Amino acid sequence: MVTVTTVCSYAALLVYSVSFAAAGEPEVEIADLFGDVLFQQGIPQSITCTVFDPLPVGVFTWKVGDRIIENNNRIENIAEDEIQQVLQFTPTLEDSKKPLTCQYGERGEQVYSDYITMGIYVMDIPSDPITPGLVKDGDPVTLKVTAVLYPAPAPGDILWEVKEPGGEVVMEMSPGGQDMYGIYRAGEIEVLSESDNLYQFSLDIAVLDQKEVSNIHTVTITTKGIKKTVHFNLALKMTQETKEEEPTAGVLGMEMGLFIIIGVIAVFIILCIIFCIYRRKKKSRSKNSKTYTAVKTKTDMHGQPV
């Protein structure tokens, strides 16, 4: 037998259930991010957590793994049934493969949440073109670049390229590669510091001439699908320096001819001086050889000799 009391109880429960369903449960969402997300170490990130149908006294809690992250940013009302909070977060390598979670709820009550899994990479690579030391025409040169990378690079992550000014590919190779003519050789990946994730890559060029200088030389490094390219500016030593260091046969011939001319002129002047001295001595000797004799003669009163 159904009593009036029982009917009233069912009616009250139905009204409560309908009211709760109308209000709905909070829905938490990390905006624009989901699943596995890549972050670069040391680059600040802004993570937005949105709650639909919020609670009257709900609070946000942010976590990396089991570690709670303090966040003093205020909660913003976006709409009547929507609020959000922004987290300023700088990821590190220690956070790699850990979940970043946004939780929302009343203290001590049921918690609603959303999360992403962080993949952290390091890619500290020179952004400006690299200029190797100057070498003479025909000498070899080695291109080098040092980079901080995580995860550790594989040979397939490194690509050396040489292209003509028009874009035609002259050479492409990974570390350990060498062309059939022996002009280009890519060195193996060198680990400078494993703890600091420091690596060096190199390309040996057997002969650097003006044509090689005009080519475009690059190395492209890939980490977690992200690519960065480093450019190199090559140059030869000044031509004037080369001439000063190594005189040509023409210069040597001119110097020898000038020396001979100066020698001939010097000999001619010496001979002229000797000839003049000789003529002067000869004249002096002829003058001294002439003798004059005085003869005393008797004369009469008219001056006539007797």
C-alpha atoms as a printed R data frame, in Angstrom:
    type eleno elety resid chain resno       x      y       z
1   ATOM     1    CA   MET     A     1   0.000  0.000   0.000
2   ATOM     2    CA   VAL     A     2   1.394  3.343  -1.038
3   ATOM     3    CA   THR     A     3   0.948  6.027   1.551
4   ATOM     4    CA   VAL     A     4   0.944  9.786   1.101
5   ATOM     5    CA   THR     A     5   4.245  9.992   2.950
6   ATOM     6    CA   THR     A     6   5.901  7.635   0.473
7   ATOM     7    CA   VAL     A     7   4.611  9.625  -2.492
8   ATOM     8    CA   CYS     A     8   5.917 12.853  -1.020
9   ATOM     9    CA   SER     A     9   9.341 11.301  -0.431
10  ATOM    10    CA   TYR     A    10   9.595 10.127  -4.037
11  ATOM    11    CA   ALA     A    11   8.506 13.548  -5.241
12  ATOM    12    CA   ALA     A    12  11.175 15.310  -3.161
13  ATOM    13    CA   LEU     A    13  13.890 12.941  -4.425
14  ATOM    14    CA   LEU     A    14  12.777 13.521  -8.018
15  ATOM    15    CA   VAL     A    15  12.914 17.291  -7.586
16  ATOM    16    CA   TYR     A    16  16.426 17.074  -6.077
17  ATOM    17    CA   SER     A    17  17.661 14.835  -8.899
18  ATOM    18    CA   VAL     A    18  16.254 17.160 -11.545
19  ATOM    19    CA   SER     A    19  17.846 20.188  -9.852
20  ATOM    20    CA   PHE     A    20  21.243 18.498  -9.653
21  ATOM    21    CA   ALA     A    21  21.058 17.412 -13.292
22  ATOM    22    CA   ALA     A    22  20.131 20.933 -14.317
23  ATOM    23    CA   ALA     A    23  23.131 22.356 -12.462
24  ATOM    24    CA   GLY     A    24  25.479 19.708 -13.895
25  ATOM    25    CA   GLU     A    25  28.962 18.686 -12.755
26  ATOM    26    CA   PRO     A    26  31.999 20.911 -13.325
27  ATOM    27    CA   GLU     A    27  33.881 20.179 -16.525
28  ATOM    28    CA   VAL     A    28  37.645 20.913 -16.509
29  ATOM    29    CA   GLU     A    29  39.647 21.499 -19.681
30  ATOM    30    CA   ILE     A    30  43.245 22.585 -20.371
31  ATOM    31    CA   ALA     A    31  42.764 24.976 -23.257
32  ATOM    32    CA   ASP     A    32  44.348 24.251 -26.675
33  ATOM    33    CA   LEU     A    33  46.497 21.382 -25.340
34  ATOM    34    CA   PHE     A    34  45.820 17.662 -25.030
35  ATOM    35    CA   GLY     A    35  47.642 14.339 -24.940
36  ATOM    36    CA   ASP     A    36  51.453 14.436 -25.287
37  ATOM    37    CA   VAL     A    37  52.776 17.984 -25.568
38  ATOM    38    CA   LEU     A    38  56.354 19.052 -26.373
39  ATOM    39    CA   PHE     A    39  57.967 21.906 -24.432
40  ATOM    40    CA   GLN     A    40  61.464 23.298 -24.799
41  ATOM    41    CA   GLN     A    41  63.454 23.423 -21.598
42  ATOM    42    CA   GLY     A    42  63.771 26.888 -20.116
43  ATOM    43    CA   ILE     A    43  61.078 28.498 -22.295
44  ATOM    44    CA   PRO     A    44  58.237 29.958 -20.145
45  ATOM    45    CA   GLN     A    45  54.766 28.618 -20.938
46  ATOM    46    CA   SER     A    46  51.284 29.986 -20.235
47  ATOM    47    CA   ILE     A    47  48.801 27.153 -19.529
48  ATOM    48    CA   THR     A    48  45.106 28.027 -19.300
49  ATOM    49    CA   CYS     A    49  42.643 25.831 -17.377
50  ATOM    50    CA   THR     A    50  38.916 26.441 -17.989
51  ATOM    51    CA   VAL     A    51  36.040 25.182 -15.821
52  ATOM    52    CA   PHE     A    52  32.476 25.009 -17.128
53  ATOM    53    CA   ASP     A    53  29.597 24.938 -14.594
54  ATOM    54    CA   PRO     A    54  31.871 25.852 -11.660
55  ATOM    55    CA   LEU     A    55  31.067 25.244  -8.007
56  ATOM    56    CA   PRO     A    56  30.220 28.100  -5.639
57  ATOM    57    CA   VAL     A    57  33.441 27.694  -3.637
58  ATOM    58    CA   GLY     A    58  35.671 25.612  -5.906
59  ATOM    59    CA   VAL     A    59  39.489 26.016  -6.007
60  ATOM    60    CA   PHE     A    60  42.202 25.292  -8.619
61  ATOM    61    CA   THR     A    61  45.173 23.040  -7.894
62  ATOM    62    CA   TRP     A    62  48.080 22.569 -10.332
63  ATOM    63    CA   LYS     A    63  50.440 19.583 -10.234
64  ATOM    64    CA   VAL     A    64  53.486 18.247 -12.090
65  ATOM    65    CA   GLY     A    65  53.467 14.555 -11.276
66  ATOM    66    CA   ASP     A    66  52.741 14.520  -7.532
67  ATOM    67    CA   ARG     A    67  54.350 17.924  -6.950
68  ATOM    68    CA   ILE     A    68  51.980 20.825  -6.313
69  ATOM    69    CA   ILE     A    69  52.835 24.058  -8.148
70  ATOM    70    CA   GLU     A    70  51.966 27.310  -6.415
71  ATOM    71    CA   ASN     A    71  49.871 29.600  -8.606
72  ATOM    72    CA   ASN     A    72  48.819 33.023  -7.343
73  ATOM    73    CA   ASN     A    73  47.137 34.144 -10.553
74  ATOM    74    CA   ARG     A    74  43.539 35.195  -9.959
75  ATOM    75    CA   ILE     A    75  40.522 33.240 -11.170
76  ATOM    76    CA   GLU     A    76  38.733 35.031 -14.007
77  ATOM    77    CA   ASN     A    77  35.011 34.910 -14.769
78  ATOM    78    CA   ILE     A    78  34.717 34.417 -18.516
79  ATOM    79    CA   ALA     A    79  30.947 33.885 -18.595
80  ATOM    80    CA   GLU     A    80  28.105 33.134 -16.203
81  ATOM    81    CA   ASP     A    81  28.955 29.444 -16.175
82  ATOM    82    CA   GLU     A    82  32.665 29.594 -17.102
83  ATOM    83    CA   ILE     A    83  35.819 30.483 -15.164
84  ATOM    84    CA   GLN     A    84  39.523 30.058 -15.856
85  ATOM    85    CA   GLN     A    85  42.992 30.368 -14.342
86  ATOM    86    CA   VAL     A    86  46.360 30.796 -16.117
87  ATOM    87    CA   LEU     A    87  49.542 29.066 -14.936
88  ATOM    88    CA   GLN     A    88  52.953 30.570 -15.783
89  ATOM    89    CA   PHE     A    89  55.260 27.569 -15.980
90  ATOM    90    CA   THR     A    90  58.891 27.051 -17.078
91  ATOM    91    CA   PRO     A    91  59.560 23.351 -17.799
92  ATOM    92    CA   THR     A    92  62.840 21.571 -17.057
93  ATOM    93    CA   LEU     A    93  64.289 18.219 -18.102
94  ATOM    94    CA   GLU     A    94  63.172 16.736 -14.762
95  ATOM    95    CA   ASP     A    95  59.556 17.303 -15.853
96  ATOM    96    CA   SER     A    96  59.891 15.164 -18.980
97  ATOM    97    CA   LYS     A    97  57.236 12.403 -19.328
98  ATOM    98    CA   LYS     A    98  55.346 13.690 -16.276
99  ATOM    99    CA   PRO     A    99  51.683 14.788 -16.308
100 ATOM   100    CA   LEU     A   100  50.797 18.443 -15.849
101 ATOM   101    CA   THR     A   101  47.371 18.374 -14.125
102 ATOM   102    CA   CYS     A   102  44.755 21.036 -13.483
103 ATOM   103    CA   GLN     A   103  42.389 20.041 -10.670
104 ATOM   104    CA   TYR     A   104  39.227 21.810  -9.570
105 ATOM   105    CA   GLY     A   105  36.791 21.176  -6.727
106 ATOM   106    CA   GLU     A   106  35.818 21.945  -3.160
107 ATOM   107    CA   ARG     A   107  38.377 21.220  -0.488
108 ATOM   108    CA   GLY     A   108  38.003 17.683   0.778
109 ATOM   109    CA   GLU     A   109  35.324 16.870  -1.781
110 ATOM   110    CA   GLN     A   110  35.295 15.294  -5.232
111 ATOM   111    CA   VAL     A   111  37.985 16.632  -7.606
112 ATOM   112    CA   TYR     A   112  37.536 17.232 -11.338
113 ATOM   113    CA   SER     A   113  40.620 17.427 -13.522
114 ATOM   114    CA   ASP     A   114  42.315 17.468 -16.915
115 ATOM   115    CA   TYR     A   115  45.963 16.796 -17.741
116 ATOM   116    CA   ILE     A   116  48.596 16.669 -20.453
117 ATOM   117    CA   THR     A   117  51.810 14.616 -20.587
118 ATOM   118    CA   MET     A   118  54.913 16.747 -21.066
119 ATOM   119    CA   GLY     A   119  57.759 15.834 -23.355
120 ATOM   120    CA   ILE     A   120  60.757 18.098 -22.696
121 ATOM   121    CA   TYR     A   121  63.474 18.716 -25.272
122 ATOM   122    CA   VAL     A   122  66.621 20.854 -25.339
123 ATOM   123    CA   MET     A   123  67.742 22.604 -28.528
124 ATOM   124    CA   ASP     A   124  70.337 25.284 -27.875
125 ATOM   125    CA   ILE     A   125  71.811 25.957 -31.330
126 ATOM   126    CA   PRO     A   126  73.585 29.067 -32.731
127 ATOM   127    CA   SER     A   127  71.091 31.318 -34.493
128 ATOM   128    CA   ASP     A   128  73.649 33.520 -36.282
129 ATOM   129    CA   PRO     A   129  75.766 32.323 -39.253
130 ATOM   130    CA   ILE     A   130  79.162 30.835 -38.307
131 ATOM   131    CA   THR     A   131  82.327 32.187 -39.972
132 ATOM   132    CA   PRO     A   132  85.280 29.735 -39.954
133 ATOM   133    CA   GLY     A   133  88.873 31.016 -39.934
134 ATOM   134    CA   LEU     A   134  90.252 32.411 -43.189
135 ATOM   135    CA   VAL     A   135  92.395 30.074 -45.295
136 ATOM   136    CA   LYS     A   136  94.366 30.484 -48.509
137 ATOM   137    CA   ASP     A   137  93.018 29.506 -51.895
138 ATOM   138    CA   GLY     A   138  93.364 25.724 -52.282
139 ATOM   139    CA   ASP     A   139  93.770 24.948 -48.568
140 ATOM   140    CA   PRO     A   140  91.386 22.643 -46.622
141 ATOM   141    CA   VAL     A   141  88.842 23.960 -44.102
142 ATOM   142    CA   THR     A   142  86.664 22.379 -41.384
143 ATOM   143    CA   LEU     A   143  83.158 23.604 -40.535
144 ATOM   144    CA   LYS     A   144  82.150 23.057 -36.884
145 ATOM   145    CA   VAL     A   145  79.031 23.706 -34.806
146 ATOM   146    CA   THR     A   146  78.458 23.031 -31.101
147 ATOM   147    CA   ALA     A   147  74.938 22.478 -29.722
148 ATOM   148    CA   VAL     A   148  73.150 21.510 -26.507
149 ATOM   149    CA   LEU     A   149  70.609 18.803 -27.382
150 ATOM   150    CA   TYR     A   150  68.201 16.453 -25.609
151 ATOM   151    CA   PRO     A   151  67.412 13.709 -26.384
152 ATOM   152    CA   ALA     A   152  70.844 12.671 -27.654
153 ATOM   153    CA   PRO     A   153  71.092 13.130 -31.447
154 ATOM   154    CA   ALA     A   154  71.380 10.204 -33.849
155 ATOM   155    CA   PRO     A   155  73.227 10.399 -37.206
156 ATOM   156    CA   GLY     A   156  69.868 10.613 -38.971
157 ATOM   157    CA   ASP     A   157  69.076 13.817 -37.037
158 ATOM   158    CA   ILE     A   158  72.013 15.675 -38.615
159 ATOM   159    CA   LEU     A   159  72.118 16.675 -42.292
160 ATOM   160    CA   TRP     A   160  74.993 18.577 -43.947
161 ATOM   161    CA   GLU     A   161  74.148 20.266 -47.257
162 ATOM   162    CA   VAL     A   162  76.133 22.149 -49.897
163 ATOM   163    CA   LYS     A   163  74.169 23.944 -52.607
164 ATOM   164    CA   GLU     A   164  75.103 26.132 -55.537
165 ATOM   165    CA   PRO     A   165  73.857 29.753 -55.479
166 ATOM   166    CA   GLY     A   166  70.995 28.726 -57.758
167 ATOM   167    CA   GLY     A   167  69.842 26.058 -55.275
168 ATOM   168    CA   GLU     A   168  71.191 22.951 -57.044
169 ATOM   169    CA   VAL     A   169  72.323 20.374 -54.468
170 ATOM   170    CA   VAL     A   170  76.049 19.612 -54.587
171 ATOM   171    CA   MET     A   171  76.198 17.320 -51.561
172 ATOM   172    CA   GLU     A   172  73.997 15.919 -48.772
173 ATOM   173    CA   MET     A   173  75.336 13.666 -46.013
174 ATOM   174    CA   SER     A   174  74.944 12.664 -42.371
175 ATOM   175    CA   PRO     A   175  77.758 12.170 -39.813
176 ATOM   176    CA   GLY     A   176  80.220  9.510 -40.978
177 ATOM   177    CA   GLY     A   177  79.501 10.123 -44.666
178 ATOM   178    CA   GLN     A   178  81.993 10.939 -47.451
179 ATOM   179    CA   ASP     A   179  81.547 11.772 -51.135
180 ATOM   180    CA   MET     A   180  83.101  9.617 -53.851
181 ATOM   181    CA   TYR     A   181  85.676 12.281 -54.789
182 ATOM   182    CA   GLY     A   182  86.961 12.797 -51.259
183 ATOM   183    CA   ILE     A   183  86.126 16.509 -51.262
184 ATOM   184    CA   TYR     A   184  83.592 16.368 -48.395
185 ATOM   185    CA   ARG     A   185  83.661 14.259 -45.228
186 ATOM   186    CA   ALA     A   186  81.207 14.581 -42.335
187 ATOM   187    CA   GLY     A   187  82.754 13.727 -38.959
188 ATOM   188    CA   GLU     A   188  81.085 11.432 -36.453
189 ATOM   189    CA   ILE     A   189  78.971 13.004 -33.698
190 ATOM   190    CA   GLU     A   190  81.349 14.113 -30.950
191 ATOM   191    CA   VAL     A   191  80.107 14.111 -27.337
192 ATOM   192    CA   LEU     A   192  81.777 17.030 -25.565
193 ATOM   193    CA   SER     A   193  79.861 16.648 -22.289
194 ATOM   194    CA   GLU     A   194  77.247 13.960 -21.687
195 ATOM   195    CA   SER     A   195  76.060 15.521 -18.427
196 ATOM   196    CA   ASP     A   196  75.540 18.891 -20.138
197 ATOM   197    CA   ASN     A   197  74.095 17.323 -23.326
198 ATOM   198    CA   LEU     A   198  76.808 19.110 -25.335
199 ATOM   199    CA   TYR     A   199  77.637 17.835 -28.840
200 ATOM   200    CA   GLN     A   200  79.807 18.924 -31.781
201 ATOM   201    CA   PHE     A   201  79.333 18.292 -35.501
202 ATOM   202    CA   SER     A   202  81.922 18.883 -38.238
203 ATOM   203    CA   LEU     A   203  82.362 18.838 -42.016
204 ATOM   204    CA   ASP     A   204  85.807 18.662 -43.669
205 ATOM   205    CA   ILE     A   205  86.236 20.332 -47.082
206 ATOM   206    CA   ALA     A   206  89.431 19.189 -48.836
207 ATOM   207    CA   VAL     A   207  89.886 22.240 -51.092
208 ATOM   208    CA   LEU     A   208  88.497 25.705 -50.544
209 ATOM   209    CA   ASP     A   209  88.526 27.864 -53.663
210 ATOM   210    CA   GLN     A   210  86.462 30.744 -54.971
211 ATOM   211    CA   LYS     A   211  83.821 28.442 -56.427
212 ATOM   212    CA   GLU     A   212  83.425 26.613 -53.110
213 ATOM   213    CA   VAL     A   213  83.142 29.919 -51.270
214 ATOM   214    CA   SER     A   214  80.224 30.909 -53.527
215 ATOM   215    CA   ASN     A   215  78.277 27.756 -52.522
216 ATOM   216    CA   ILE     A   216  75.758 27.652 -49.641
217 ATOM   217    CA   HIS     A   217  76.876 25.510 -46.661
218 ATOM   218    CA   THR     A   218  74.369 24.460 -43.952
219 ATOM   219    CA   VAL     A   219  73.730 21.823 -41.297
220 ATOM   220    CA   THR     A   220  70.162 20.999 -40.226
221 ATOM   221    CA   ILE     A   221  69.621 19.514 -36.745
222 ATOM   222    CA   THR     A   222  66.370 17.730 -35.814
223 ATOM   223    CA   THR     A   223  65.135 17.125 -32.255
224 ATOM   224    CA   LYS     A   224  61.696 15.663 -31.509
225 ATOM   225    CA   GLY     A   225  60.630 16.515 -35.058
226 ATOM   226    CA   ILE     A   226  61.688 20.161 -34.673
227 ATOM   227    CA   LYS     A   227  64.306 21.344 -37.202
228 ATOM   228    CA   LYS     A   228  66.790 24.188 -37.015
229 ATOM   229    CA   THR     A   229  69.374 25.105 -39.666
230 ATOM   230    CA   VAL     A   230  72.802 26.676 -39.100
231 ATOM   231    CA   HIS     A   231  74.453 28.629 -41.952
232 ATOM   232    CA   PHE     A   232  78.183 29.122 -42.588
233 ATOM   233    CA   ASN     A   233  79.929 32.114 -44.201
234 ATOM   234    CA   LEU     A   234  83.160 31.051 -45.942
235 ATOM   235    CA   ALA     A   235  85.889 33.392 -47.207
236 ATOM   236    CA   LEU     A   236  89.439 33.277 -48.569
237 ATOM   237    CA   LYS     A   237  92.436 35.301 -47.444
238 ATOM   238    CA   MET     A   238  93.039 38.528 -49.351
239 ATOM   239    CA   THR     A   239  94.886 38.091 -52.669
240 ATOM   240    CA   GLN     A   240  97.324 40.869 -51.729
241 ATOM   241    CA   GLU     A   241  98.400 38.910 -48.664
242 ATOM   242    CA   THR     A   242  99.156 35.897 -50.819
243 ATOM   243    CA   LYS     A   243 101.324 37.980 -53.181
244 ATOM   244    CA   GLU     A   244 103.292 39.418 -50.308
245 ATOM   245    CA   GLU     A   245 103.950 35.982 -48.870
246 ATOM   246    CA   GLU     A   246 104.844 34.317 -52.183
247 ATOM   247    CA   PRO     A   247 106.397 36.649 -54.864
248 ATOM   248    CA   THR     A   248 105.589 35.577 -58.400
249 ATOM   249    CA   ALA     A   249 108.183 34.775 -61.125
250 ATOM   250    CA   GLY     A   250 107.359 38.063 -62.873
251 ATOM   251    CA   VAL     A   251 108.126 40.080 -59.750
252 ATOM   252    CA   LEU     A   252 111.383 38.190 -59.241
253 ATOM   253    CA   GLY     A   253 112.381 38.826 -62.909
254 ATOM   254    CA   MET     A   254 111.723 42.547 -62.599
255 ATOM   255    CA   GLU     A   255 113.764 42.746 -59.416
256 ATOM   256    CA   MET     A   256 116.687 40.895 -61.078
257 ATOM   257    CA   GLY     A   257 116.583 43.144 -64.164
258 ATOM   258    CA   LEU     A   258 116.591 46.271 -62.009
259 ATOM   259    CA   PHE     A   259 119.569 44.946 -60.063
260 ATOM   260    CA   ILE     A   260 121.522 44.315 -63.300
261 ATOM   261    CA   ILE     A   261 120.761 47.812 -64.637
262 ATOM   262    CA   ILE     A   262 121.906 49.431 -61.405
263 ATOM   263    CA   GLY     A   263 125.100 47.322 -61.519
264 ATOM   264    CA   VAL     A   264 125.899 48.354 -65.100
265 ATOM   265    CA   ILE     A   265 125.396 52.038 -64.281
266 ATOM   266    CA   ALA     A   266 127.643 51.736 -61.232
267 ATOM   267    CA   VAL     A   267 130.420 50.065 -63.275
268 ATOM   268    CA   PHE     A   268 130.136 52.764 -65.969
269 ATOM   269    CA   ILE     A   269 130.461 55.551 -63.389
270 ATOM   270    CA   ILE     A   270 133.508 53.870 -61.826
271 ATOM   271    CA   LEU     A   271 135.192 53.508 -65.233
272 ATOM   272    CA   CYS     A   272 134.528 57.178 -66.032
273 ATOM   273    CA   ILE     A   273 136.108 58.234 -62.754
274 ATOM   274    CA   ILE     A   274 139.170 56.056 -63.387
275 ATOM   275    CA   PHE     A   275 139.509 57.431 -66.921
276 ATOM   276    CA   CYS     A   276 139.352 61.057 -65.723
277 ATOM   277    CA   ILE     A   277 142.006 60.433 -63.073
278 ATOM   278    CA   TYR     A   278 144.229 58.785 -65.672
279 ATOM   279    CA   ARG     A   279 143.935 61.740 -68.112
280 ATOM   280    CA   ARG     A   280 144.733 64.245 -65.402
281 ATOM   281    CA   LYS     A   281 147.881 62.376 -64.316
282 ATOM   282    CA   LYS     A   282 149.085 62.071 -67.942
283 ATOM   283    CA   LYS     A   283 148.800 65.826 -68.581
284 ATOM   284    CA   SER     A   284 150.685 66.609 -65.400
285 ATOM   285    CA   ARG     A   285 153.516 64.251 -66.406
286 ATOM   286    CA   SER     A   286 153.948 65.883 -69.900
287 ATOM   287    CA   LYS     A   287 154.177 69.385 -68.450
288 ATOM   288    CA   ASN     A   288 156.896 68.425 -65.996
289 ATOM   289    CA   SER     A   289 159.091 66.837 -68.762
290 ATOM   290    CA   LYS     A   290 159.751 70.190 -70.673
291 ATOM   291    CA   THR     A   291 163.369 71.915 -69.889
292 ATOM   292    CA   TYR     A   292 164.461 75.518 -70.599
293 ATOM   293    CA   THR     A   293 168.345 76.458 -70.871
294 ATOM   294    CA   ALA     A   294 169.694 80.035 -70.492
295 ATOM   295    CA   VAL     A   295 172.944 80.905 -72.597
296 ATOM   296    CA   LYS     A   296 175.022 83.932 -71.757
297 ATOM   297    CA   THR     A   297 176.273 85.796 -74.981
298 ATOM   298    CA   LYS     A   298 178.780 88.745 -75.230
299 ATOM   299    CA   THR     A   299 177.601 91.844 -77.147
300 ATOM   300    CA   ASP     A   300 179.169 95.122 -78.310
301 ATOM   301    CA   MET     A   301 178.065 98.566 -77.536
302 ATOM   302    CA   HIS     A   302 175.297 98.320 -80.147
303 ATOM   303    CA   GLY     A   303 173.952 95.105 -78.717
304 ATOM   304    CA   GLN     A   304 175.282 92.944 -81.406
305 ATOM   305    CA   PRO     A   305 176.913 89.636 -80.486
306 ATOM   306    CA   VAL     A   306 180.712 89.623 -80.663
